[in-house]
């Protein structure tokens, strides 16, 4: 039988394969569809929100933490 770590890795691998296959199919069909502009706009919006979150989240954070020194 599979131990829990091997089962987790197997499930992770299967999920990743399905996700990559779905993403590949989506990207292959996207240029010919009417959803190209909205999809590009949503992608750009998500990238901007994540970048803004990183910038805002990293303010007022010390470069060094006391418990590491």
N, C-alpha and C positions, 0 to 999 in steps of 0.2 A: 504494500500500500504506500501511498504518498504521504510523507509527513506534511505538516502544516506549512512549512516554508516552501517546499516544492509545489504544493497545491497553489499557494499564493503566487509563486512565480509563473506557474502555468496559466492561471487565470489572468494575470497581468499581461502575459505574452499574447494570449488570445484576444483580450480586450484591445491591446495596442494594435494588433494586426487588423481587427475590424475597424478601429478608428482611422488608421492610416489608409485602408482601402476605401472607406467612406469619404475621407478627405480627398483622396486621389480622384475618385469618381466625381465629386462635387467640382473640383478644380478643372477637370477635363470638360465637363458640360457647361461650366459657367460662362466662358467667352461667347457662346452662341445663344445665351438666354437673355431675357429682358431683365433679369435680376442682377446684371453685372453692376450697374451704377449704385443701386441701393446696397448691395453687398460690399462694394468698395467703400461706400460712405460709412457703413457700420464698422467695418474693419478699421478705418482711419479713426473713427470716434473712439473705439475701444483702445487703440494704441495710445491716443492722446490721454484718455482717462487713466490708463495704467502708468504712463509717464508722469502725469500730474500727481498721482498717488505716491509714486516713488519719491518725487521731489518733496512733496508735503510731508511724507512720512519720515524722510531722512533729515529734516530740519530739527534743530535743537537736540541732536543726538551727539554725544561726545565721541571723539575719534577713538578714545581708549576707555575701557571700562575698568573700574577699580579692582574687580575680582580677578582679572587676568594678570595684574602686575604684582 
